Structures are given as C-alpha cells and as structure tokens.
Amino acid sequence: MRMSRLVFATVMVVAVSTTFVFVRGVDRGPRFHVSNDSPEAVAVTVTRGDKSRNLGTIEPDSRISLRARDEALMVFTVRYADGREIESQAIYFSSGVVVTVSITQDGLEVERDVDT
C-alpha cells in the first residue's frame, strides 16, 4: 500500500512538472504583431534565413499576430499598392520576446519588448 502511494506521488510530480515546462515553453515563445496603420491595404512577407512566408494582405487599421516556433532572425517586407517596397532591418526573435511592427504610410516602425 505504501509503495503504491509512493509510485502514484512520483507519477503525479513528473506529470505536473512536464506539463508546467511544456506550457511555460509554449507560452514564452517569440511572438510578433503586425499592424497596418497606413490608409491603404499592404502585402507583408516575412523572411527567415532562406525561407519566406507571405502573410497576405493586411487591411488598413488591422492587426495580425503570429508566434514563432523558435528563435530566429527575421526581416519584414511591406509592399504598398503603388509598388513601393520597404524592408525592415533584421530583427532577432528569442524566447519571451514580443516584436511589434507598425506599418505607416512612410515606412515601418519596429518595437522589441520582453514579454513579462
């Protein structure tokens, strides 16, 4: 009887610890928000290494939020309706970081913050 209680307690400790680590790791992953503060729809692409991901068209006064799976160096490219393209400087994402990219009529504003 005493051994079964010990085994049960051990299993519970391992299960709770594993769940905490998993949830904490997922919760603290790098995140980014892209908001279109310009008066026109824009197309946004994110480049990470040699791979690009088209985020699609973001309408005026709209915002999208995404989460990166791991740490990375990313560059955002915005295409305006008139054909202009503006590229951000490379931004490093790491665990617990939130980056906000604000698109304006004249360019990009990038803020990097630590998620608390």
Biopython code that builds the backbone (N, CA, C, O; Angstrom):
import numpy as np
from Bio.PDB.StructureBuilder import StructureBuilder

atoms = [
    (1, "MET", "N", (0.820, -1.195, 0.000)),
    (1, "MET", "CA", (0.000, 0.000, 0.000)),
    (1, "MET", "C", (0.871, 1.270, 0.000)),
    (1, "MET", "O", (0.626, 2.215, -0.749)),
    (2, "ARG", "N", (1.884, 1.254, 0.858)),
    (2, "ARG", "CA", (2.763, 2.402, 0.953)),
    (2, "ARG", "C", (3.530, 2.607, -0.361)),
    (2, "ARG", "O", (3.740, 3.745, -0.780)),
    (3, "MET", "N", (3.947, 1.516, -1.009)),
    (3, "MET", "CA", (4.680, 1.592, -2.272)),
    (3, "MET", "C", (3.796, 2.168, -3.382)),
    (3, "MET", "O", (4.273, 2.949, -4.205)),
    (4, "SER", "N", (2.517, 1.792, -3.413)),
    (4, "SER", "CA", (1.621, 2.306, -4.457)),
    (4, "SER", "C", (1.394, 3.812, -4.281)),
    (4, "SER", "O", (1.262, 4.533, -5.270)),
    (5, "ARG", "N", (1.348, 4.287, -3.052)),
    (5, "ARG", "CA", (1.216, 5.725, -2.812)),
    (5, "ARG", "C", (2.463, 6.469, -3.286)),
    (5, "ARG", "O", (2.368, 7.550, -3.868)),
    (6, "LEU", "N", (3.613, 5.889, -3.033)),
    (6, "LEU", "CA", (4.871, 6.493, -3.465)),
    (6, "LEU", "C", (4.943, 6.544, -4.987)),
    (6, "LEU", "O", (5.348, 7.558, -5.554)),
    (7, "VAL", "N", (4.559, 5.473, -5.641)),
    (7, "VAL", "CA", (4.560, 5.431, -7.105)),
    (7, "VAL", "C", (3.574, 6.471, -7.643)),
    (7, "VAL", "O", (3.899, 7.214, -8.570)),
    (8, "PHE", "N", (2.376, 6.523, -7.065)),
    (8, "PHE", "CA", (1.367, 7.494, -7.505)),
    (8, "PHE", "C", (1.892, 8.923, -7.336)),
    (8, "PHE", "O", (1.755, 9.738, -8.248)),
    (9, "ALA", "N", (2.484, 9.234, -6.194)),
    (9, "ALA", "CA", (3.012, 10.575, -5.939)),
    (9, "ALA", "C", (4.123, 10.925, -6.937)),
    (9, "ALA", "O", (4.189, 12.049, -7.434)),
    (10, "THR", "N", (4.983, 9.959, -7.219)),
    (10, "THR", "CA", (6.070, 10.186, -8.171)),
    (10, "THR", "C", (5.518, 10.470, -9.569)),
    (10, "THR", "O", (5.972, 11.391, -10.247)),
    (11, "VAL", "N", (4.546, 9.679, -9.987)),
    (11, "VAL", "CA", (3.932, 9.885, -11.298)),
    (11, "VAL", "C", (3.272, 11.256, -11.375)),
    (11, "VAL", "O", (3.374, 11.934, -12.397)),
    (12, "MET", "N", (2.611, 11.662, -10.328)),
    (12, "MET", "CA", (1.946, 12.972, -10.315)),
    (12, "MET", "C", (2.964, 14.114, -10.395)),
    (12, "MET", "O", (2.745, 15.090, -11.112)),
    (13, "VAL", "N", (4.056, 13.997, -9.674)),
    (13, "VAL", "CA", (5.091, 15.036, -9.707)),
    (13, "VAL", "C", (5.675, 15.151, -11.108)),
    (13, "VAL", "O", (5.855, 16.258, -11.614)),
    (14, "VAL", "N", (5.971, 14.029, -11.735)),
    (14, "VAL", "CA", (6.528, 14.039, -13.094)),
    (14, "VAL", "C", (5.513, 14.631, -14.072)),
    (14, "VAL", "O", (5.881, 15.438, -14.926)),
    (15, "ALA", "N", (4.248, 14.243, -13.959)),
    (15, "ALA", "CA", (3.216, 14.746, -14.873)),
    (15, "ALA", "C", (3.030, 16.256, -14.733)),
    (15, "ALA", "O", (2.969, 16.970, -15.733)),
    (16, "VAL", "N", (2.942, 16.733, -13.515)),
    (16, "VAL", "CA", (2.753, 18.166, -13.285)),
    (16, "VAL", "C", (3.984, 18.945, -13.744)),
    (16, "VAL", "O", (3.845, 19.998, -14.367)),
    (17, "SER", "N", (5.167, 18.455, -13.453)),
    (17, "SER", "CA", (6.403, 19.139, -13.864)),
    (17, "SER", "C", (6.512, 19.210, -15.372)),
    (17, "SER", "O", (6.852, 20.256, -15.924)),
    (18, "THR", "N", (6.227, 18.108, -16.042)),
    (18, "THR", "CA", (6.304, 18.072, -17.500)),
    (18, "THR", "C", (5.288, 19.028, -18.115)),
    (18, "THR", "O", (5.608, 19.750, -19.059)),
    (19, "THR", "N", (4.081, 19.037, -17.593)),
    (19, "THR", "CA", (3.042, 19.942, -18.096)),
    (19, "THR", "C", (3.458, 21.389, -17.894)),
    (19, "THR", "O", (3.291, 22.204, -18.802)),
    (20, "PHE", "N", (3.992, 21.730, -16.736)),
    (20, "PHE", "CA", (4.429, 23.094, -16.464)),
    (20, "PHE", "C", (5.515, 23.521, -17.439)),
    (20, "PHE", "O", (5.451, 24.616, -17.999)),
    (21, "VAL", "N", (6.503, 22.675, -17.644)),
    (21, "VAL", "CA", (7.603, 23.007, -18.559)),
    (21, "VAL", "C", (7.069, 23.179, -19.972)),
    (21, "VAL", "O", (7.449, 24.130, -20.656)),
    (22, "PHE", "N", (6.194, 22.280, -20.428)),
    (22, "PHE", "CA", (5.644, 22.378, -21.774)),
    (22, "PHE", "C", (4.821, 23.647, -21.955)),
    (22, "PHE", "O", (5.028, 24.385, -22.918)),
    (23, "VAL", "N", (3.902, 23.906, -21.051)),
    (23, "VAL", "CA", (3.040, 25.082, -21.162)),
    (23, "VAL", "C", (3.869, 26.349, -21.050)),
    (23, "VAL", "O", (3.656, 27.298, -21.805)),
    (24, "ARG", "N", (4.790, 26.375, -20.138)),
    (24, "ARG", "CA", (5.650, 27.548, -19.961)),
    (24, "ARG", "C", (6.470, 27.802, -21.222)),
    (24, "ARG", "O", (6.612, 28.948, -21.647)),
    (25, "GLY", "N", (7.014, 26.735, -21.827)),
    (25, "GLY", "CA", (7.807, 26.879, -23.046)),
    (25, "GLY", "C", (6.986, 27.398, -24.203)),
    (25, "GLY", "O", (7.456, 28.251, -24.956)),
    (26, "VAL", "N", (5.769, 26.904, -24.365)),
    (26, "VAL", "CA", (4.898, 27.347, -25.442)),
    (26, "VAL", "C", (4.475, 28.788, -25.210)),
    (26, "VAL", "O", (4.435, 29.587, -26.146)),
    (27, "ASP", "N", (4.158, 29.119, -23.967)),
    (27, "ASP", "CA", (3.693, 30.447, -23.624)),
    (27, "ASP", "C", (4.773, 31.497, -23.822)),
    (27, "ASP", "O", (4.457, 32.643, -24.144)),
    (28, "ARG", "N", (6.022, 31.144, -23.641)),
    (28, "ARG", "CA", (7.120, 32.108, -23.697)),
    (28, "ARG", "C", (7.780, 32.183, -25.064)),
    (28, "ARG", "O", (8.783, 32.879, -25.219)),
    (29, "GLY", "N", (7.244, 31.486, -26.058)),
    (29, "GLY", "CA", (7.845, 31.529, -27.394)),
    (29, "GLY", "C", (7.789, 32.932, -27.975)),
    (29, "GLY", "O", (6.954, 33.742, -27.572)),
    (30, "PRO", "N", (8.670, 33.219, -28.917)),
    (30, "PRO", "CA", (8.686, 34.546, -29.531)),
    (30, "PRO", "C", (7.374, 34.830, -30.269)),
    (30, "PRO", "O", (6.833, 33.959, -30.951)),
    (31, "ARG", "N", (6.878, 36.046, -30.124)),
    (31, "ARG", "CA", (5.640, 36.450, -30.785)),
    (31, "ARG", "C", (5.871, 37.747, -31.545)),
    (31, "ARG", "O", (6.749, 38.538, -31.201)),
    (32, "PHE", "N", (5.069, 37.949, -32.580)),
    (32, "PHE", "CA", (5.116, 39.243, -33.229)),
    (32, "PHE", "C", (3.728, 39.659, -33.688)),
    (32, "PHE", "O", (2.868, 38.835, -34.001)),
    (33, "HIS", "N", (3.550, 40.972, -33.713)),
    (33, "HIS", "CA", (2.300, 41.597, -34.132)),
    (33, "HIS", "C", (2.625, 42.548, -35.274)),
    (33, "HIS", "O", (3.594, 43.305, -35.212)),
    (34, "VAL", "N", (1.809, 42.500, -36.308)),
    (34, "VAL", "CA", (1.975, 43.405, -37.442)),
    (34, "VAL", "C", (0.692, 44.208, -37.576)),
    (34, "VAL", "O", (-0.379, 43.641, -37.796)),
    (35, "SER", "N", (0.794, 45.519, -37.445)),
    (35, "SER", "CA", (-0.397, 46.360, -37.573)),
    (35, "SER", "C", (-0.226, 47.317, -38.740)),
    (35, "SER", "O", (0.838, 47.902, -38.945)),
    (36, "ASN", "N", (-1.299, 47.458, -39.495)),
    (36, "ASN", "CA", (-1.295, 48.361, -40.639)),
    (36, "ASN", "C", (-1.946, 49.676, -40.228)),
    (36, "ASN", "O", (-3.170, 49.781, -40.152)),
    (37, "ASP", "N", (-1.114, 50.670, -39.968)),
    (37, "ASP", "CA", (-1.590, 51.985, -39.577)),
    (37, "ASP", "C", (-1.602, 52.957, -40.757)),
    (37, "ASP", "O", (-1.766, 54.164, -40.576)),
    (38, "SER", "N", (-1.428, 52.418, -41.966)),
    (38, "SER", "CA", (-1.473, 53.254, -43.165)),
    (38, "SER", "C", (-2.913, 53.277, -43.696)),
    (38, "SER", "O", (-3.726, 52.444, -43.296)),
    (39, "PRO", "N", (-3.234, 54.208, -44.580)),
    (39, "PRO", "CA", (-4.606, 54.303, -45.091)),
    (39, "PRO", "C", (-4.924, 53.322, -46.228)),
    (39, "PRO", "O", (-6.026, 53.353, -46.777)),
    (40, "GLU", "N", (-3.971, 52.454, -46.584)),
    (40, "GLU", "CA", (-4.201, 51.512, -47.683)),
    (40, "GLU", "C", (-3.819, 50.089, -47.286)),
    (40, "GLU", "O", (-3.050, 49.880, -46.348)),
    (41, "ALA", "N", (-4.360, 49.128, -48.004)),
    (41, "ALA", "CA", (-4.006, 47.732, -47.776)),
    (41, "ALA", "C", (-2.568, 47.505, -48.235)),
    (41, "ALA", "O", (-2.128, 48.085, -49.228)),
    (42, "VAL", "N", (-1.838, 46.659, -47.507)),
    (42, "VAL", "CA", (-0.449, 46.356, -47.850)),
    (42, "VAL", "C", (-0.244, 44.845, -47.828)),
    (42, "VAL", "O", (-0.944, 44.117, -47.122)),
    (43, "ALA", "N", (0.730, 44.388, -48.615)),
    (43, "ALA", "CA", (1.111, 42.980, -48.611)),
    (43, "ALA", "C", (2.375, 42.855, -47.769)),
    (43, "ALA", "O", (3.292, 43.667, -47.894)),
    (44, "VAL", "N", (2.425, 41.836, -46.910)),
    (44, "VAL", "CA", (3.557, 41.673, -45.996)),
    (44, "VAL", "C", (4.156, 40.279, -46.166)),
    (44, "VAL", "O", (3.442, 39.280, -46.248)),
    (45, "THR", "N", (5.479, 40.244, -46.215)),
    (45, "THR", "CA", (6.220, 38.995, -46.293)),
    (45, "THR", "C", (7.257, 38.987, -45.177)),
    (45, "THR", "O", (7.875, 40.011, -44.888)),
    (46, "VAL", "N", (7.444, 37.829, -44.553)),
    (46, "VAL", "CA", (8.473, 37.655, -43.530)),
    (46, "VAL", "C", (9.526, 36.718, -44.107)),
    (46, "VAL", "O", (9.197, 35.650, -44.624)),
    (47, "THR", "N", (10.786, 37.116, -44.020)),
    (47, "THR", "CA", (11.881, 36.269, -44.490)),
    (47, "THR", "C", (12.714, 35.849, -43.296)),
    (47, "THR", "O", (13.116, 36.662, -42.464)),
    (48, "ARG", "N", (12.956, 34.552, -43.244)),
    (48, "ARG", "CA", (13.724, 33.948, -42.152)),
    (48, "ARG", "C", (14.759, 33.035, -42.784)),
    (48, "ARG", "O", (14.440, 31.955, -43.281)),
    (49, "GLY", "N", (15.990, 33.485, -42.755)),
    (49, "GLY", "CA", (17.038, 32.721, -43.438)),
    (49, "GLY", "C", (16.773, 32.721, -44.928)),
    (49, "GLY", "O", (16.657, 33.781, -45.543)),
    (50, "ASP", "N", (16.678, 31.542, -45.509)),
    (50, "ASP", "CA", (16.409, 31.453, -46.944)),
    (50, "ASP", "C", (14.950, 31.128, -47.245)),
    (50, "ASP", "O", (14.605, 30.810, -48.383)),
    (51, "LYS", "N", (14.084, 31.207, -46.217)),
    (51, "LYS", "CA", (12.666, 30.914, -46.406)),
    (51, "LYS", "C", (11.835, 32.175, -46.206)),
    (51, "LYS", "O", (12.101, 32.979, -45.312)),
    (52, "SER", "N", (10.816, 32.332, -47.062)),
    (52, "SER", "CA", (9.901, 33.469, -46.945)),
    (52, "SER", "C", (8.493, 32.957, -46.716)),
    (52, "SER", "O", (8.108, 31.895, -47.207)),
    (53, "ARG", "N", (7.734, 33.734, -45.962)),
    (53, "ARG", "CA", (6.334, 33.408, -45.709)),
    (53, "ARG", "C", (5.501, 34.645, -46.015)),
    (53, "ARG", "O", (5.700, 35.708, -45.428)),
    (54, "ASN", "N", (4.570, 34.486, -46.940)),
    (54, "ASN", "CA", (3.675, 35.568, -47.304)),
    (54, "ASN", "C", (2.571, 35.642, -46.254)),
    (54, "ASN", "O", (1.830, 34.677, -46.070)),
    (55, "LEU", "N", (2.455, 36.763, -45.571)),
    (55, "LEU", "CA", (1.417, 36.948, -44.563)),
    (55, "LEU", "C", (0.115, 37.433, -45.173)),
    (55, "LEU", "O", (-0.893, 37.562, -44.479)),
    (56, "GLY", "N", (0.136, 37.704, -46.477)),
    (56, "GLY", "CA", (-1.063, 38.144, -47.169)),
    (56, "GLY", "C", (-1.244, 39.647, -47.103)),
    (56, "GLY", "O", (-0.330, 40.397, -46.758)),
    (57, "THR", "N", (-2.444, 40.057, -47.441)),
    (57, "THR", "CA", (-2.784, 41.475, -47.446)),
    (57, "THR", "C", (-3.364, 41.851, -46.089)),
    (57, "THR", "O", (-4.248, 41.175, -45.562)),
    (58, "ILE", "N", (-2.855, 42.928, -45.546)),
    (58, "ILE", "CA", (-3.367, 43.438, -44.274)),
    (58, "ILE", "C", (-4.099, 44.743, -44.571)),
    (58, "ILE", "O", (-3.517, 45.695, -45.091)),
    (59, "GLU", "N", (-5.364, 44.768, -44.236)),
    (59, "GLU", "CA", (-6.209, 45.935, -44.487)),
    (59, "GLU", "C", (-5.843, 47.084, -43.539)),
    (59, "GLU", "O", (-5.241, 46.859, -42.490)),
    (60, "PRO", "N", (-6.213, 48.323, -43.918)),
    (60, "PRO", "CA", (-5.962, 49.466, -43.026)),
    (60, "PRO", "C", (-6.610, 49.254, -41.662)),
    (60, "PRO", "O", (-7.686, 48.665, -41.560)),
    (61, "ASP", "N", (-5.956, 49.730, -40.635)),
    (61, "ASP", "CA", (-6.435, 49.632, -39.248)),
    (61, "ASP", "C", (-6.652, 48.187, -38.802)),
    (61, "ASP", "O", (-7.503, 47.917, -37.954)),
    (62, "SER", "N", (-5.884, 47.263, -39.371)),
    (62, "SER", "CA", (-5.960, 45.850, -38.986)),
    (62, "SER", "C", (-4.640, 45.414, -38.379)),
    (62, "SER", "O", (-3.601, 46.047, -38.569)),
    (63, "ARG", "N", (-4.712, 44.315, -37.644)),
    (63, "ARG", "CA", (-3.520, 43.781, -36.977)),
    (63, "ARG", "C", (-3.570, 42.264, -37.026)),
    (63, "ARG", "O", (-4.626, 41.660, -36.838)),
    (64, "ILE", "N", (-2.422, 41.656, -37.280)),
    (64, "ILE", "CA", (-2.318, 40.205, -37.199)),
    (64, "ILE", "C", (-1.265, 39.865, -36.163)),
    (64, "ILE", "O", (-0.314, 40.618, -35.954)),
    (65, "SER", "N", (-1.442, 38.731, -35.520)),
    (65, "SER", "CA", (-0.489, 38.277, -34.508)),
    (65, "SER", "C", (-0.053, 36.869, -34.862)),
    (65, "SER", "O", (-0.860, 36.028, -35.257)),
    (66, "LEU", "N", (1.225, 36.635, -34.714)),
    (66, "LEU", "CA", (1.800, 35.331, -35.022)),
    (66, "LEU", "C", (2.796, 34.942, -33.948)),
    (66, "LEU", "O", (3.303, 35.789, -33.212)),
    (67, "ARG", "N", (3.064, 33.663, -33.870)),
    (67, "ARG", "CA", (4.044, 33.152, -32.913)),
    (67, "ARG", "C", (5.096, 32.363, -33.684)),
    (67, "ARG", "O", (4.765, 31.533, -34.531)),
    (68, "ALA", "N", (6.343, 32.626, -33.388)),
    (68, "ALA", "CA", (7.434, 31.858, -33.983)),
    (68, "ALA", "C", (7.664, 30.613, -33.145)),
    (68, "ALA", "O", (7.449, 30.626, -31.933)),
    (69, "ARG", "N", (8.092, 29.556, -33.775)),
    (69, "ARG", "CA", (8.301, 28.299, -33.052)),
    (69, "ARG", "C", (9.623, 28.256, -32.309)),
    (69, "ARG", "O", (9.762, 27.533, -31.322)),
    (70, "ASP", "N", (10.583, 29.021, -32.773)),
    (70, "ASP", "CA", (11.884, 29.027, -32.117)),
    (70, "ASP", "C", (12.548, 30.373, -32.362)),
    (70, "ASP", "O", (11.948, 31.280, -32.940)),
    (71, "GLU", "N", (13.755, 30.487, -31.930)),
    (71, "GLU", "CA", (14.489, 31.734, -32.103)),
    (71, "GLU", "C", (14.875, 31.903, -33.567)),
    (71, "GLU", "O", (15.135, 30.929, -34.272)),
    (72, "ALA", "N", (14.909, 33.152, -34.007)),
    (72, "ALA", "CA", (15.206, 33.387, -35.418)),
    (72, "ALA", "C", (15.582, 34.839, -35.669)),
    (72, "ALA", "O", (15.355, 35.719, -34.838)),
    (73, "LEU", "N", (16.153, 35.056, -36.821)),
    (73, "LEU", "CA", (16.437, 36.389, -37.331)),
    (73, "LEU", "C", (15.474, 36.588, -38.494)),
    (73, "LEU", "O", (15.492, 35.807, -39.446)),
    (74, "MET", "N", (14.628, 37.623, -38.436)),
    (74, "MET", "CA", (13.601, 37.824, -39.451)),
    (74, "MET", "C", (13.656, 39.227, -40.031)),
    (74, "MET", "O", (14.077, 40.183, -39.379)),
    (75, "VAL", "N", (13.211, 39.315, -41.290)),
    (75, "VAL", "CA", (13.110, 40.595, -41.983)),
    (75, "VAL", "C", (11.688, 40.698, -42.526)),
    (75, "VAL", "O", (11.184, 39.754, -43.134)),
    (76, "PHE", "N", (11.046, 41.835, -42.308)),
    (76, "PHE", "CA", (9.697, 42.082, -42.817)),
    (76, "PHE", "C", (9.792, 42.945, -44.065)),
    (76, "PHE", "O", (10.529, 43.930, -44.091)),
    (77, "THR", "N", (9.044, 42.573, -45.102)),
    (77, "THR", "CA", (8.967, 43.363, -46.329)),
    (77, "THR", "C", (7.514, 43.760, -46.548)),
    (77, "THR", "O", (6.618, 42.917, -46.513)),
    (78, "VAL", "N", (7.291, 45.045, -46.772)),
    (78, "VAL", "CA", (5.949, 45.573, -46.998)),
    (78, "VAL", "C", (5.875, 46.096, -48.423)),
    (78, "VAL", "O", (6.757, 46.826, -48.876)),
    (79, "ARG", "N", (4.803, 45.710, -49.132)),
    (79, "ARG", "CA", (4.559, 46.204, -50.484)),
    (79, "ARG", "C", (3.274, 47.030, -50.477)),
    (79, "ARG", "O", (2.205, 46.557, -50.094)),
    (80, "TYR", "N", (3.417, 48.276, -50.914)),
    (80, "TYR", "CA", (2.277, 49.176, -50.996)),
    (80, "TYR", "C", (1.601, 49.028, -52.357)),
    (80, "TYR", "O", (2.178, 48.458, -53.283)),
    (81, "ALA", "N", (0.395, 49.537, -52.474)),
    (81, "ALA", "CA", (-0.370, 49.434, -53.724)),
    (81, "ALA", "C", (0.329, 50.136, -54.890)),
    (81, "ALA", "O", (0.176, 49.726, -56.040)),
    (82, "ASP", "N", (1.090, 51.186, -54.602)),
    (82, "ASP", "CA", (1.781, 51.909, -55.675)),
    (82, "ASP", "C", (3.078, 51.231, -56.118)),
    (82, "ASP", "O", (3.796, 51.760, -56.967)),
    (83, "GLY", "N", (3.384, 50.050, -55.540)),
    (83, "GLY", "CA", (4.562, 49.293, -55.949)),
    (83, "GLY", "C", (5.786, 49.479, -55.058)),
    (83, "GLY", "O", (6.761, 48.738, -55.192)),
    (84, "ARG", "N", (5.754, 50.447, -54.158)),
    (84, "ARG", "CA", (6.895, 50.646, -53.254)),
    (84, "ARG", "C", (7.082, 49.424, -52.372)),
    (84, "ARG", "O", (6.117, 48.772, -51.972)),
    (85, "GLU", "N", (8.329, 49.127, -52.078)),
    (85, "GLU", "CA", (8.654, 48.073, -51.118)),
    (85, "GLU", "C", (9.567, 48.642, -50.051)),
    (85, "GLU", "O", (10.533, 49.346, -50.345)),
    (86, "ILE", "N", (9.246, 48.327, -48.813)),
    (86, "ILE", "CA", (10.081, 48.764, -47.697)),
    (86, "ILE", "C", (10.432, 47.528, -46.893)),
    (86, "ILE", "O", (9.583, 46.681, -46.613)),
    (87, "GLU", "N", (11.703, 47.445, -46.527)),
    (87, "GLU", "CA", (12.187, 46.276, -45.785)),
    (87, "GLU", "C", (12.703, 46.719, -44.422)),
    (87, "GLU", "O", (13.393, 47.732, -44.308)),
    (88, "SER", "N", (12.363, 45.952, -43.389)),
    (88, "SER", "CA", (12.862, 46.259, -42.047)),
    (88, "SER", "C", (14.305, 45.791, -41.915)),
    (88, "SER", "O", (14.792, 44.997, -42.719)),
    (89, "GLN", "N", (14.968, 46.289, -40.903)),
    (89, "GLN", "CA", (16.258, 45.724, -40.543)),
    (89, "GLN", "C", (15.994, 44.326, -39.993)),
    (89, "GLN", "O", (14.871, 44.025, -39.588)),
    (90, "ALA", "N", (17.001, 43.478, -39.973)),
    (90, "ALA", "CA", (16.845, 42.140, -39.407)),
    (90, "ALA", "C", (16.528, 42.259, -37.918)),
    (90, "ALA", "O", (17.171, 43.015, -37.190)),
    (91, "ILE", "N", (15.537, 41.507, -37.485)),
    (91, "ILE", "CA", (15.080, 41.544, -36.099)),
    (91, "ILE", "C", (15.280, 40.161, -35.510)),
    (91, "ILE", "O", (14.847, 39.164, -36.088)),
    (92, "TYR", "N", (15.937, 40.100, -34.359)),
    (92, "TYR", "CA", (16.170, 38.812, -33.717)),
    (92, "TYR", "C", (15.059, 38.516, -32.725)),
    (92, "TYR", "O", (14.787, 39.303, -31.819)),
    (93, "PHE", "N", (14.417, 37.360, -32.914)),
    (93, "PHE", "CA", (13.374, 36.888, -32.011)),
    (93, "PHE", "C", (13.968, 35.829, -31.115)),
    (93, "PHE", "O", (14.698, 34.958, -31.588)),
    (94, "SER", "N", (13.672, 35.885, -29.848)),
    (94, "SER", "CA", (14.082, 34.820, -28.937)),
    (94, "SER", "C", (12.938, 34.575, -27.963)),
    (94, "SER", "O", (11.953, 35.313, -27.946)),
    (95, "SER", "N", (13.074, 33.563, -27.178)),
    (95, "SER", "CA", (12.030, 33.175, -26.244)),
    (95, "SER", "C", (11.657, 34.341, -25.334)),
    (95, "SER", "O", (12.526, 35.006, -24.770)),
    (96, "GLY", "N", (10.354, 34.579, -25.199)),
    (96, "GLY", "CA", (9.884, 35.627, -24.311)),
    (96, "GLY", "C", (9.896, 37.019, -24.895)),
    (96, "GLY", "O", (9.648, 37.987, -24.175)),
    (97, "VAL", "N", (10.180, 37.150, -26.192)),
    (97, "VAL", "CA", (10.249, 38.455, -26.832)),
    (97, "VAL", "C", (8.988, 38.693, -27.656)),
    (97, "VAL", "O", (8.480, 37.785, -28.315)),
    (98, "VAL", "N", (8.496, 39.918, -27.609)),
    (98, "VAL", "CA", (7.370, 40.325, -28.439)),
    (98, "VAL", "C", (7.848, 41.478, -29.310)),
    (98, "VAL", "O", (8.365, 42.476, -28.809)),
    (99, "VAL", "N", (7.671, 41.329, -30.620)),
    (99, "VAL", "CA", (8.056, 42.383, -31.551)),
    (99, "VAL", "C", (6.790, 42.901, -32.216)),
    (99, "VAL", "O", (5.961, 42.126, -32.693)),
    (100, "THR", "N", (6.655, 44.217, -32.241)),
    (100, "THR", "CA", (5.513, 44.846, -32.897)),
    (100, "THR", "C", (6.025, 45.637, -34.087)),
    (100, "THR", "O", (6.893, 46.499, -33.956)),
    (101, "VAL", "N", (5.469, 45.326, -35.255)),
    (101, "VAL", "CA", (5.813, 46.025, -36.489)),
    (101, "VAL", "C", (4.604, 46.866, -36.871)),
    (101, "VAL", "O", (3.531, 46.334, -37.155)),
    (102, "SER", "N", (4.784, 48.185, -36.876)),
    (102, "SER", "CA", (3.710, 49.103, -37.253)),
    (102, "SER", "C", (4.014, 49.655, -38.633)),
    (102, "SER", "O", (5.063, 50.256, -38.865)),
    (103, "ILE", "N", (3.083, 49.440, -39.538)),
    (103, "ILE", "CA", (3.242, 49.904, -40.913)),
    (103, "ILE", "C", (2.550, 51.250, -41.036)),
    (103, "ILE", "O", (1.369, 51.386, -40.717)),
    (104, "THR", "N", (3.298, 52.246, -41.501)),
    (104, "THR", "CA", (2.733, 53.574, -41.712)),
    (104, "THR", "C", (2.807, 53.891, -43.205)),
    (104, "THR", "O", (3.337, 53.099, -43.983)),
    (105, "GLN", "N", (2.287, 55.027, -43.597)),
    (105, "GLN", "CA", (2.339, 55.439, -44.998)),
    (105, "GLN", "C", (3.772, 55.628, -45.459)),
    (105, "GLN", "O", (4.084, 55.457, -46.637)),
    (106, "ASP", "N", (4.646, 55.985, -44.518)),
    (106, "ASP", "CA", (6.032, 56.305, -44.881)),
    (106, "ASP", "C", (7.048, 55.218, -44.577)),
    (106, "ASP", "O", (8.211, 55.350, -44.957)),
    (107, "GLY", "N", (6.643, 54.147, -43.902)),
    (107, "GLY", "CA", (7.636, 53.126, -43.578)),
    (107, "GLY", "C", (7.197, 52.176, -42.482)),
    (107, "GLY", "O", (6.006, 51.964, -42.255)),
    (108, "LEU", "N", (8.187, 51.610, -41.808)),
    (108, "LEU", "CA", (7.957, 50.637, -40.744)),
    (108, "LEU", "C", (8.538, 51.145, -39.439)),
    (108, "LEU", "O", (9.615, 51.740, -39.402)),
    (109, "GLU", "N", (7.804, 50.899, -38.379)),
    (109, "GLU", "CA", (8.321, 51.182, -37.042)),
    (109, "GLU", "C", (8.347, 49.838, -36.313)),
    (109, "GLU", "O", (7.342, 49.128, -36.269)),
    (110, "VAL", "N", (9.497, 49.497, -35.745)),
    (110, "VAL", "CA", (9.653, 48.206, -35.095)),
    (110, "VAL", "C", (9.989, 48.425, -33.633)),
    (110, "VAL", "O", (10.907, 49.172, -33.294)),
    (111, "GLU", "N", (9.221, 47.752, -32.761)),
    (111, "GLU", "CA", (9.470, 47.803, -31.316)),
    (111, "GLU", "C", (9.688, 46.386, -30.840)),
    (111, "GLU", "O", (8.956, 45.469, -31.213)),
    (112, "ARG", "N", (10.700, 46.217, -30.014)),
    (112, "ARG", "CA", (11.032, 44.906, -29.440)),
    (112, "ARG", "C", (10.884, 45.023, -27.938)),
    (112, "ARG", "O", (11.437, 45.933, -27.321)),
    (113, "ASP", "N", (10.133, 44.097, -27.346)),
    (113, "ASP", "CA", (9.875, 44.149, -25.915)),
    (113, "ASP", "C", (9.967, 42.738, -25.335)),
    (113, "ASP", "O", (9.797, 41.750, -26.050)),
    (114, "VAL", "N", (10.233, 42.659, -24.058)),
    (114, "VAL", "CA", (10.272, 41.362, -23.384)),
    (114, "VAL", "C", (8.907, 41.110, -22.785)),
    (114, "VAL", "O", (8.355, 41.969, -22.097)),
    (115, "ASP", "N", (8.353, 39.919, -23.048)),
    (115, "ASP", "CA", (7.050, 39.525, -22.531)),
    (115, "ASP", "C", (7.196, 39.214, -21.057)),
    (115, "ASP", "O", (7.981, 38.347, -20.674)),
    (116, "THR", "N", (6.438, 39.921, -20.226)),
    (116, "THR", "CA", (6.514, 39.676, -18.786)),
    (116, "THR", "C", (5.279, 39.019, -18.266)),
    (116, "THR", "O", (5.183, 38.744, -17.069)),
]
sb = StructureBuilder()
sb.init_structure("model")
sb.init_model(0)
sb.init_chain("A")
sb.init_seg("    ")
for serial, (resi, resn, name, xyz) in enumerate(atoms, 1):
    if name == "N":
        sb.init_residue(resn, " ", resi, " ")
    sb.init_atom(name, np.array(xyz, "f"), 0.0, 1.0, " ", f" {name:<3s}", serial, name[0])
structure = sb.get_structure()
